[in-house]
């Protein structure tokens, strides 16, 4: 993304088109246990996994996952000695796990598929915004983020407001998760100043109570 420099700062909306066909993946783990005793893993239970969003089945070849149309071509995954099956880099979405066999004595195969949601609420985006550097008649790209050497012309562009749009045109604010939006020490100080009681207890604001399992007040340990 390039920003043209000028004598006066101006507010400009920059529209950039991106390729939204980015495959987002996440790891998934299935844990098969006795319904009456979660500490009892069931070994050797077979599963076939189907992506409910695409109706395709998961196939594994040399450790690499792919997707096929027919269930007969799908890979039958087995639970290990801990009763677990681990999938790495599985395309995010809703999956149905169909049990194919259960060799453990006394157990029946679950005929109906088990729905599993393998989704992610947040994703990480990264990038840079820089100023152009005039070089004769040409406008060249600043090389600050190309190498580790200092360049006297290097100048990052600050004070940019970033808004994101999804493929349907809905706007989202870009939030950072590395303490740059709010400084935790200052936030905690303000929180205590407004909610600390004389006996040392702390009132939990109503807006935060759902994130504290409904706790309304914290009492000091004696």
C-alpha angles and dihedrals in degrees: 000000000000126000121199112227123224142169094262127043112244133184109241130174111224116200115199126181116222134188105254093188091096113143110229115200136186138178120257131195127196117200117194115198140153110281090226097045119031090190090066109084119202112225127209097016110155126223137181114204124214128189103228093200094058100021088230126133127233119250126184123206120176090339094308119117122223135163129244134186099227124066090215089065094049122105118254106225120205130209113243129227089288093051092251138128117193124201121191125201094005114171108255117252143084117315136189118213113207116199111227103178142354114197094182110114117260097012126118126212114259103240098195118071120251114233116224125184113213100183137140123214096201133032130193121247124182136180146127137248118207142171123251117248118222113230111175108298093338128086106217129192117256110249099210093119097038100073143003097250121106116244121193088220093055111119126159120209115243135188097044118153111217125203125176130211125199123219090272092056097254113147124231131182115238109235125191122221100199100085095269096114095052130008104231096214092054091043092052092047091053090046093053094043090059101037109030115113129207092252091056096256120131125220115223111220114240092244091059099043095088088059091051097054090260094305110158100183137020116218123206118248114252 
